[in-house]
Amino acid sequence: MSQAKLQIDLNALAHNFSHLKSQLHSTTKFMAIVKANAYGNDAIIWSQTLEALGADYLAVAYSQEAITLRTAGIKLPILVFHPQQEDIENLIAYDLEATIYSLEQLRSYSDYLMASDKSHLNIHLNINTGLNRLGIRKEEVPEVITLLQNQNKLRLTWLMSHLAASDDLTQLSFSEQQAEAFEEVCHSIEVELNQVFKKHLLNSSGIFSLAHKQYDMVRSGIALHGYSNLQQIDPDLRVVATLKAKVTQVFQVSKGEYVGYNFGFQASRDMTAATVAIGHADGIDRKFGQKQNQVFFESTALPILGNICMDMFMVDVSPISIKAGDWVSIFDAQHNADLSAKSIGTISYELLCAIGSRVEREFILLEN
């Protein structure tokens, strides 16, 4: 029995997938983002479930993540968002699709394929429309077109871009400008190559805030976990993951005594405290200490005392009856990861992705 566990409700995942699909046209494909171990869950089980539910594509950040899925038997098309130049052999060997995001990468892949006996590689061309993270800039498009025209092994199948602030409804005009810039570049590429390409732009929040720009496919990661980044949408989704940890000791603290490292908390009264078996080695940021966050036992909030330790932290359990072996929730459906993350100035993505490998993943399987 582990000391901490992440309970993952695949029925909630199925609900979220169905709700997201309900926002789309019948012809719009669905790409599920499963990078970073499916945002800290389990990429293989998550992908198997999405494949069974009817997702059209999967996407990861790096090629090794995709290879893991292929090795596990995943058959869906898999897009690698950030392949490295040296990845091309694996991309071909494991039947993966690659995002092309720079001229240097495009030249490298083209040179390799033209000099080899490999057949082809399907690519998605990433257009930088304002996020300024990865992507081909507008002024680089003529050279991209020339490179694509002079070879026949890099098969351009999709055009894509990424929105910078689709979760901020005060910035919808910027999202619209990005979509317009995307369409302008797509048009120039299609005219020069005399071909119409499929396109994808929208992320989780964009599915709701910019629904008229669905194009041929949408991409969703965090919304599948129950977080849309839009307050009015979240009630329609179900939180998938609950993080729990075991109480290992209950003890008394006298008024004036300190709790934890570096005198992080001093008791202003006699109190009862408990040690919880999860710490910063498991993804519980030290910022959660000093009463900045709380855990829950049967809906009662228990403030965190002092500093988070590597393997544990302490909480105030004075108001309740609790014993060693009981479980407390760090976040759950009611007190979710988004609320917990906001308490220390971060986002649910970071909290979910940080959950370490010592934490057991426990799955609630799909109901028939």
N, C-alpha and C positions, 0 to 999 in steps of 0.2 A: 504494500500500500504506500503510495507516494505521500509526501508531505504537502504537496500543492497540486492542483489540477485545473485545467482549462476544459470546461464542459462545452461541447460544440453541438448545437442542436441543428441537425441537418434538415429538420422540418421547417425551421425558421429560414434557413437558406433557400429551401424550395419555395416558401412563401414570397421571399424577396425577389427571387428570380421571376416568379409568376407576375408579381406586381410590376416589376420593371418591364417585362415583356408586354404587359397591358398598355404601356405608354407608347408603344411603337406601332408603326404600320406593319401590316402582315408580311411585307417583303423586306423589312429591315432586319439585318442579321445582328446577332448578339455576341460580342467578344467579352469573355470573362477574364478579369485580370487576376492571376494566381501567383504573381511574383512574391518574393520574400516569404516563401513557405505559406502562401495564401494569407498574407498579412498576419503571420504568427500562428496560424492554425496547423494545417497539415496539407501540403500542396497536392499530394497524391490522392488522398481521400476526397478532398475538396474538388479536385479535377474529375475524379471518377463520378462523383455525384452530379456535377454540372454536365458532364457528358451524357449521363442517364436522363437528366432533366431536359436536354435538348439545346444546350449552348452550341453555337456555330463555330466559335474560335476560342482558343485560350491564348493568353499572352503572359510573358515573363520578362524580366529585365535582362538576364544573362543566359548564355547558351547552356551552361551547366545545369541550370534549373530546368530547361526544356529537355535535356538529355535524361535527367532523372525521371521526368514524366513519361518520356518515350520508353525508357527501360521498364517502367511499371506497367506498360501496356496501353497508355493513352493514345488513341487514334486520331483525335480531333486535330485540325490544323493548329499549329502553335507559332505565334509570332514572337520573335525575340526583339525587344525594344532597343537594346543597347549592345548589340554584338560588337566584339572587338575584331580588329583586322585579321588576327590569327585564327579566328573561329570558323573560317569559311569551310574547311574540310568537314568539321562536325555539323555545320548547318546542312550541308548536302547529305552527309551520311545518315543523319537522323531525320531527314525529310522535314526540315524546319524552314520557316520563312523569316526573312531578315528585314529590319528597318534600315534603310539607308539614310544617314543623317549628316554626312559631310562629303565634300568632293574627294578628299583624301581616301576615305573609305570606299567610295564608289570606284575610284581609279584602281585601288588595290584589289578589290573583288573582281573587277573587269579583267585586269591583267592576269590574275590567277586563272580565271576560267578560260580565257582565250589561249593560255599556254598549256592547259591541261586537257585530259580526255573526259572530264566531268561534263555532264549534259547541260544542266541549267540550275539556276537558283531563283525562286520567286521572291520579289522584293516589294516592300511598301516604302514609298518615298516620303520622308518626313519633311514638311515645309515649315520653316520657322515663321510664324505670323505674329510674334510679339512676346512669347514666353522667354525667348533667348536662353534656352537651355541646350537643346539639340535641334538640328534641322538645317535644311538648305535655305539660304537666303534668296530673296527675289532676284538679286543681281547675279546670282550664281546659276540660275536656271538655264540660260543659253548654253553654258558649258556642260551642264548635266544632260541636256538634250543631245548635244554633239556626241558625248560619250555613249549614250544609249543607242544612238543611231549607228555607231561604228562597231557594234558588237551584237551578238544574238544569243548570248547565254544568260545575261541578267534580264529576267522577265519582269517588267514592271506590271504589277497586278493591281495595286492599290495606291492611292494618294491619301496622305493623312496629315493632320496637324494636331496641336494640343492647346486647349484653352488655358488661360492664365488665371482667371478669376470667375469661373462660372458659378461658384458658390456665393458670390457677392452680388446681390440683386441691385445694389447701387452702381455696379460696374457693368451692367448689361450692355451699355453702348460700346464698351471696349470689346466685349465678347462678339457683338455684332460686327465690329470693325475687323476682328480677327477672321470671322467667317467670310466677310467680303474679300479680304486679302487672300484667303485660302482659295476662294472661287476664282479670283483673278489669275492666280498662278496656275491653278488647275486648267483653266481655259487655255492659257498660253501653251502649256505642255501638250494638251490634247490637240490643239491646232497644229503644232509643229510635228507631232508624232502621228497625226491623222488617226487617232484612236480615242475612244471614250473610256475612262478608267473609273473603277469603283472607288468610293471615298469613305473615310471615317474621321470624325472630328470630336464628337461629344463624349465626355466622361460622365461619371455618376451624376453629379449635380447638373451638368449640361443637359442630361436626358429630360430633366424637369424644367430647367430655366430657359432652355433654347431648343425646345422640342421641334420647331420647324426646320432645324438644321440637322435632321437625322441622317441625311444622305443614304448610303447603302448599308451602314453598320454603325453601331454605337459600342462604346467600351465601358464596362463597369467593374469596379473593384470594391470600394468601401461601401457602396449601397447594398451590395450582396451581404455584407456583414450587419446591416441594419442602420447604417448612418449615411444619410443623404447629403449632409452639410447644409441642409435647408430646413429650418425649424418647422415650417408648416408641412413638410413632407414626412419627417421622421415618424409621426404616429401611424403612417400607413405601412411602415416596415417593422420587422421583428428583429430584436437583437439576438444574434446567433450565439455569442460566447459569454460564459460566466466564469470568472476567475475566483477560485476558492483556495484557502489555505487552512491548515490545521493549527489549532491552539495546542501548544506543547507544555506550557506551564502557566499556572495561575498563582500569583503571589501578592503579598501585602507590601505597600510602600508607606512609610511613615512620613508625616509632615516634615518638610525640610530635606528629605532624601532626594538624590538624583536618580534619573533613569537613563541608562545607555551611555554611549561614548561621549566624551567631551562635555559632560554635564548638560546634555541637550535638553533635559527637562528637570525641573525641580518641583516637587509636590508642595502645593500650598495647603494641603489637608491630608489626613490619613486617607488612603485610597487602595483599591484593588486593581492590579494590572495583570495583563496576560501577554505571553510571548506567542507571536504568530510566525509559522515556519515558512517564510518567503522573504526575500530581500533584494538588494540591488543586483546581485548576481543573477537573479531570476527576472529582472526587468522592472523592479519597483524602484523608480528613481528616488535618489536621496532628497529631492525637493518635496516628496510626499511627507517627510518628517516634520517635526516641530508643529504639530497640530494643523498642518496645511491640508491634510486629507483625513479620511476616516474609512473604516471598514464597517461591515454590517453583520449583525447576528439577529436573525428573526426580526428584521426590519429596524432594529435598534442601532443607531449610529454610535460607533466607538472611535473616539479621536486617537490618532497615532501620537505616541509620546516620544519625544526626543528624536534622535537621528536614526534613519534607516540603516541597519547593519547589512553585511554581505548576504547573510542567510536567514535573517529574521528581523522583526521589529516588534515593538511593544505598544499595547493599546490600553486605554482606560476602560475597565469593565466594571467599575463601581456600581452602575445602576442595575446590573443584571446578574443572574445566576448562570455561570458558564464554567466548564471544566476542561481539563486536558483531554484532547481527542475530539472535541467539538470543532466544527468548521465555520469559518467566517468568510464572507464574500468581499472581495476587493472591488469588483464591479459585477453587475448582473443586469437583467432586463429593466429593473426599476431604477437602479442607481448605476447607469450605464458608463461605458468607457469614455464617452464623450464628456460627460459631466466630470468624471474623475480627472481626465486630462486637462480640462479647462481650469481646474483648481490650481494647477501649477503652470498655467500659461502655455500648454502645448495642445496637440490634437490627438484624436482617437487613433489615427494611423500609427503614431509613434509609440503609444502605449501598447497597442496590439502587437506590433512588429517586434517590440523589445522583449516579449515574454520568452524566457530562456528554455533550453532543452531539458532542464531538470524537471520542469513542470509537465506532469503527465497530461496528454490529450485524451479526453474521454468523450466518445461520440454518442449522441442520441440519434439512432438510426431512423431513416425515413419510414414513416408509417405506410402500410399498404393501402 
